[in-house]
Amino acid sequence: MEIPMEIKKTGVICFLQYEKSFLLLKRNKEPYKYLFASPRGTVESNEKPIEAATREIFKQVGVTIQDWKFCGTMTEISPKLEDCIHHVYIAQVGHFPLPTCDEGTLEWMLFENLTNIPTPTTDWYIYKYIFKNQQFAFNATFDENQKLFYKL
């Protein structure tokens, strides 16, 4: 089923943190192909965003998270991709072996290395809020080349 352009898709972005490391996925498909991004996915019909976060992490990482902390919302507006409202969550976890994921390669990435890897532009802003332990609601608007030109 195709979503009408006037209806925004609802998604979740899930940050898993172990001490000073974040679990990132080097994606092997669009969106964000070849970039390191936190696991994410779409909220299904009749599903709460926090339930989608739990489902997506289990599907991609193989662990069940019970203690999510809500971080905020981010709205993405783009002329090339579907507009989306993301609910962002974080969970503190213990270290665990990483499974094979059909969406890419999972890696623990130290915080100090995040500036040295290719990552979605919007994730940089989310990290800033996470490290300040500050909830957020912001808009990210992209141009035709998928370059972020406005944020609020």
DRENZAGU-257244 format. One line per 3 residues: for each residue x, y, z of N, C-alpha, C. Coordinates in Angstrom, 1 decimal. Atoms other than C-alpha are relative to their C-alpha. Example, Ala and Ser with C-alpha at 12.3 -4.5 7.8 and 13.67 -1.06 7.14 Angstrom:
<recs>
0.9,-1.2,0.0,12.3,-4.5,7.8,0.9,1.2,0.0 | -0.9,-1.1,0.0,13.7,-1.1,7.1,-0.8,1.1,0.8 $
</recs>
This chain:
<recs>
0.8,-1.2,0.0,0.0,0.0,0.0,0.9,1.2,0.0 | -0.8,-1.3,0.1,1.4,3.4,-1.0,-0.6,1.0,0.9 | 0.4,-1.0,-0.9,1.2,6.1,1.6,-0.2,1.4,-0.8 $
0.2,-1.3,0.7,-0.4,9.4,0.2,1.1,1.0,0.6 | -1.0,-0.9,-0.4,2.2,12.2,0.3,-0.4,0.9,1.1 | 0.4,-0.9,-1.1,0.1,14.3,2.7,0.0,-0.7,1.3 $
-0.1,0.7,-1.2,0.4,11.6,5.3,1.4,-0.4,0.3 | -1.4,0.3,-0.3,3.7,11.3,7.1,0.1,-1.5,0.6 | -0.3,1.3,-0.6,5.1,7.9,7.9,0.5,0.2,1.4 $
-0.5,-0.1,-1.4,5.8,7.2,11.6,1.1,-1.1,0.1 | -1.1,0.9,-0.2,9.1,5.6,12.5,0.6,0.1,1.4 | -0.8,0.0,-1.2,11.4,4.8,15.4,1.5,0.0,-0.3 $
-1.5,0.1,0.1,15.1,5.4,15.9,0.4,-0.5,1.4 | -0.3,0.7,-1.3,16.6,3.2,18.6,1.5,0.0,0.3 | -1.4,0.0,-0.4,19.9,3.9,20.3,0.2,-0.9,1.2 $
-0.4,1.0,-1.1,21.5,1.1,22.4,1.4,0.5,0.4 | -1.3,-0.5,-0.5,24.3,2.3,24.6,0.5,-1.0,1.0 | -0.7,0.8,-1.0,26.8,0.2,26.4,1.2,0.8,0.4 $
-1.1,-0.9,-0.5,29.1,2.3,28.6,0.2,1.2,-1.0 | -0.3,-1.1,0.9,30.7,4.7,26.1,-0.1,-0.3,-1.5 | 0.2,0.5,1.4,29.7,2.8,23.0,-1.5,0.0,-0.4 $
1.3,0.1,0.5,26.7,2.9,20.8,-0.1,-1.2,-1.1 | 0.1,1.0,1.0,25.4,0.0,18.7,-0.5,0.6,-1.3 | 0.4,-0.6,1.3,25.3,1.1,15.0,0.0,-1.1,-1.0 $
0.2,0.9,1.2,24.3,-0.6,11.8,0.6,0.7,-1.2 | -0.5,-0.5,1.3,26.4,-0.1,8.7,-0.9,-0.5,-1.0 | 1.1,0.4,0.8,23.5,-0.2,6.4,0.4,-0.5,-1.4 $
-0.3,0.5,1.3,23.6,-2.3,3.2,-1.2,0.3,-1.0 | 1.0,-0.4,0.9,20.4,-0.8,1.8,-0.5,1.4,0.3 | 0.5,-1.3,-0.2,18.6,2.5,1.4,-1.2,0.0,1.1 $
-0.8,-1.3,0.0,17.9,4.8,3.2,1.3,-0.2,0.7 | -1.2,-0.1,-0.7,21.3,5.6,4.4,1.0,-1.2,-0.3 | -0.9,1.0,0.5,23.1,2.9,2.4,1.5,0.4,0.2 $
-1.4,-0.2,-0.3,26.8,2.6,3.5,0.3,0.9,1.2 | -0.2,-0.9,-1.2,26.3,4.9,6.5,-0.2,-0.8,1.3 | 0.2,0.6,-1.4,26.5,3.9,10.2,-1.2,0.8,0.6 $
1.2,-0.6,-0.6,23.1,4.5,11.7,-0.5,-0.9,1.2 | 0.6,0.8,-1.0,21.3,3.4,14.8,-1.1,-0.8,-0.6 | 1.1,0.7,0.5,18.7,0.7,14.3,-1.3,0.8,0.0 $
1.2,-0.8,0.2,15.4,2.1,13.1,-1.0,-0.8,-0.8 | 1.0,0.7,0.8,12.2,1.1,11.5,-1.3,0.8,0.0 | 1.3,-0.6,0.2,8.5,1.9,10.8,-0.9,-0.5,1.0 $
1.1,0.3,-0.9,5.6,1.9,13.2,-1.1,-0.6,-0.8 | 1.1,0.7,0.8,3.0,-0.6,12.0,-1.3,0.4,0.5 | 1.4,-0.3,-0.3,-0.7,-0.2,12.0,-0.4,-0.6,1.4 $
0.4,0.4,-1.4,-2.2,-0.4,15.6,1.1,-0.3,0.9 | -1.2,0.3,-0.8,1.3,-0.4,17.1,0.4,1.4,0.6 | -0.6,-1.2,-0.7,2.6,2.1,19.7,1.5,0.1,-0.4 $
-1.4,-0.1,0.3,6.0,3.6,18.9,0.9,-0.8,0.8 | -0.9,0.8,-0.9,7.6,2.0,21.9,0.0,-1.5,-0.3 | 0.1,1.4,0.4,6.3,-1.4,20.8,0.8,-0.2,-1.3 $
-0.8,0.1,1.3,7.8,-0.7,17.3,1.5,0.0,0.3 | -1.5,0.0,-0.4,11.2,0.1,19.0,0.4,-1.4,0.5 | -0.3,1.3,-0.5,11.1,-3.2,20.9,0.0,-1.0,-1.1 $
0.1,1.0,1.1,10.0,-5.2,17.8,1.2,0.2,-1.0 | -1.1,-0.3,1.0,12.7,-3.5,15.5,1.3,-0.5,0.6 | -1.3,0.4,-0.6,15.5,-4.1,18.0,0.1,-1.5,0.1 $
0.0,1.4,0.0,14.5,-7.7,18.4,0.3,-0.6,-1.4 | -0.2,0.5,1.3,14.3,-8.2,14.7,1.4,0.2,-0.6 | -1.3,-0.3,0.5,17.6,-6.5,13.9,1.2,-0.4,0.8 $
-1.1,0.3,-0.9,19.7,-7.2,17.0,-0.2,-1.3,0.8 | 0.3,1.2,-0.7,18.0,-10.2,18.6,0.0,0.1,1.5 | 0.2,-0.2,-1.4,17.6,-8.7,22.1,-1.4,0.7,0.3 $
1.3,-0.6,-0.5,14.4,-7.7,24.0,0.4,1.1,1.0 | -0.2,-1.2,-0.9,14.5,-4.2,25.6,-1.3,0.3,0.7 | 1.1,-0.3,-0.8,12.2,-3.5,28.4,0.0,1.5,0.5 $
-0.2,-1.3,-0.6,13.6,-0.2,29.7,0.4,1.1,-1.0 | -0.3,-1.1,1.0,13.4,2.4,26.9,-0.2,1.3,0.7 | 0.1,-1.3,-0.5,13.9,6.0,27.7,-0.4,0.8,-1.3 $
0.4,-0.8,1.1,12.0,8.4,25.4,1.0,1.2,-0.1 | -0.9,-1.1,0.2,14.4,11.0,23.9,-0.6,1.2,-0.6 | 0.7,-1.1,0.7,12.2,13.1,21.6,-0.5,-0.4,-1.3 $
0.5,0.3,1.4,10.8,13.4,18.1,0.7,0.8,-1.0 | -0.7,-0.7,1.1,12.3,14.4,14.8,-0.9,-0.2,-1.2 | 0.8,0.1,1.2,10.3,15.2,11.7,0.9,0.3,-1.2 $
-0.8,-0.1,1.3,12.0,14.7,8.3,-0.9,0.4,-1.1 | 0.7,-0.5,1.2,10.8,16.6,5.3,0.9,0.0,-1.2 | -0.9,0.2,1.2,12.2,15.7,1.9,-0.8,-0.1,-1.3 $
0.7,0.2,1.3,11.2,16.1,-1.7,0.3,-1.3,-0.7 | -0.3,1.2,0.7,12.8,12.8,-2.6,-0.4,-1.3,0.8 | 0.4,1.1,-0.8,11.9,10.5,0.3,-1.3,0.3,0.7 $
1.3,-0.2,-0.8,8.7,10.0,2.3,0.3,0.8,1.2 | -0.1,-0.7,-1.2,8.2,12.5,5.0,-0.2,-0.9,1.2 | 0.1,0.9,-1.1,8.5,10.9,8.4,0.1,0.7,1.4 $
-0.1,-0.5,-1.4,8.0,11.6,12.1,0.6,-1.2,0.8 | -0.7,1.0,-0.7,10.5,9.6,14.2,-0.2,0.2,1.5 | -0.1,0.0,-1.5,10.1,8.7,17.9,1.4,-0.6,0.3 $
-1.4,0.4,-0.3,13.6,8.4,19.3,0.1,-0.5,1.5 | -0.1,0.6,-1.3,14.4,6.1,22.2,1.5,-0.4,0.2 | -1.3,0.5,-0.3,17.6,5.0,24.0,-0.2,-1.0,1.2 $
0.0,1.0,-1.0,18.3,2.0,26.2,1.4,-0.3,0.4 | -1.3,0.4,-0.5,21.3,1.2,28.4,0.0,-1.5,0.0 | -0.1,1.5,0.0,22.4,-2.4,27.8,1.3,-0.5,0.4 $
-1.3,0.7,-0.2,25.1,-4.8,28.7,0.6,-0.4,-1.3 | -0.7,0.4,1.2,27.6,-6.0,26.2,-0.5,-1.4,-0.4 | 0.4,1.3,0.4,26.4,-8.9,24.1,0.5,-0.3,-1.4 $
-0.5,0.3,1.4,27.6,-10.8,20.9,-1.0,0.5,-1.0 | 0.8,-0.6,1.0,26.3,-9.2,17.8,-0.4,-1.1,-1.1 | 0.4,1.0,1.0,24.2,-11.3,15.4,0.2,0.5,-1.4 $
0.1,-0.4,1.4,24.1,-11.2,11.7,-1.3,0.7,-0.3 | 1.2,-0.7,0.2,21.6,-8.7,10.5,-0.2,0.2,-1.5 | 0.2,-0.1,1.4,20.0,-8.7,7.0,0.0,1.5,-0.5 $
0.0,-1.4,0.4,20.0,-4.8,7.0,1.4,0.6,-0.1 | -1.4,-0.5,0.0,23.8,-4.5,7.4,0.8,-0.6,1.0 | -1.0,0.5,-1.0,26.7,-5.0,9.8,-0.1,0.8,1.3 $
0.1,-0.6,-1.3,26.2,-4.3,13.5,1.4,0.2,0.6 | -1.2,-0.3,-0.6,29.1,-2.7,15.3,-0.2,0.9,1.3 | -0.1,-0.9,-1.2,29.8,-1.2,18.8,1.0,1.1,-0.4 $
-0.9,-1.1,0.4,31.2,2.2,18.1,0.2,1.0,1.3 | -0.3,-0.9,-1.1,32.9,4.3,20.8,-0.4,1.4,-0.3 | 0.5,-1.4,0.2,31.5,7.8,21.3,1.1,0.8,-0.7 $
-1.0,-0.8,0.5,34.8,9.4,20.5,0.3,-0.3,-1.5 | -0.2,0.4,1.4,34.9,7.6,17.1,-1.2,0.5,-0.9 | 1.2,-0.3,0.8,31.5,8.9,16.0,0.2,1.1,-1.1 $
-0.2,-1.1,0.9,32.9,12.0,14.3,0.9,-0.5,-1.2 | -0.9,0.5,1.1,35.2,9.8,12.1,-0.7,-1.0,-0.9 | 0.7,1.0,0.8,32.5,7.6,10.5,-1.2,0.7,-0.8 $
1.2,-0.6,0.7,29.8,8.4,7.9,-1.3,-0.4,0.6 | 1.2,0.3,-0.7,26.5,8.7,9.5,-1.1,1.0,-0.5 | 1.0,-0.9,0.4,23.1,10.3,8.7,0.1,1.4,0.7 $
-0.1,-1.4,-0.5,23.2,14.1,9.2,-0.8,0.2,1.3 | 0.9,-0.3,-1.2,20.3,14.1,11.6,0.4,-0.7,1.2 | -0.5,0.7,-1.2,21.9,11.6,13.9,1.0,0.8,0.8 $
-1.0,-0.9,-0.7,24.6,14.2,14.8,-0.8,0.8,1.0 | 0.8,-0.9,-0.8,21.8,16.4,16.2,-0.6,-0.8,1.2 | 0.6,0.9,-1.0,20.2,13.5,18.1,1.1,-0.3,1.1 $
-1.1,0.3,-1.0,23.6,12.6,19.7,0.2,1.2,0.9 | -0.3,-1.2,-0.9,24.0,16.2,21.0,-1.1,0.0,1.1 | 1.1,-0.1,-1.0,20.6,16.0,22.7,0.2,-1.2,1.0 $
-0.2,1.1,-0.9,21.3,12.5,24.1,1.1,0.3,1.0 | -1.1,-0.2,-0.9,24.6,13.6,25.6,-0.3,1.1,1.0 | 0.5,-1.0,-0.9,22.9,16.6,27.2,-1.1,-0.5,0.9 $
1.2,0.6,-0.7,20.2,14.3,28.5,-1.2,0.9,0.0 | 1.1,-1.0,0.3,17.7,16.7,27.0,-1.0,-0.5,-1.0 | 1.0,0.4,0.9,14.5,15.8,25.4,-0.1,1.1,-1.1 $
0.0,-0.9,1.2,13.9,17.3,21.9,-1.2,-0.2,-0.8 | 1.0,0.1,1.1,11.4,18.0,19.1,0.6,0.9,-1.0 | -0.5,-0.9,1.0,13.0,19.2,15.9,-0.4,-0.5,-1.4 $
0.3,0.3,1.4,12.4,19.4,12.2,1.3,0.0,-0.8 | -1.1,0.0,1.0,14.9,18.5,9.5,-0.6,0.0,-1.4 | 0.5,-0.2,1.4,14.2,19.7,6.0,1.2,-0.1,-0.9 $
-1.0,0.3,0.9,16.2,18.4,3.1,-0.3,0.6,-1.4 | 0.2,-0.5,1.3,16.7,19.8,-0.4,-0.1,-1.2,-1.0 | 0.1,1.0,1.0,16.5,17.9,-3.7,1.2,-1.0,0.0 $
-1.2,0.9,0.0,20.0,16.5,-3.2,0.2,-0.7,1.4 | 0.0,0.6,-1.3,19.2,15.2,0.3,1.0,0.7,0.9 | -0.9,-0.8,-0.9,21.3,18.0,1.9,-0.9,0.7,1.0 $
0.7,-0.6,-1.0,20.0,19.2,5.2,0.2,1.5,-0.1 | -0.2,-1.4,0.1,19.3,22.9,4.8,-0.8,0.8,1.1 | 0.7,-0.7,-1.0,17.0,23.7,7.7,-0.2,-1.0,1.2 $
0.3,0.8,-1.2,16.7,22.4,11.3,-0.6,1.0,1.0 | 0.5,-0.8,-1.1,14.7,23.7,14.2,-0.2,-0.9,1.2 $
</recs>
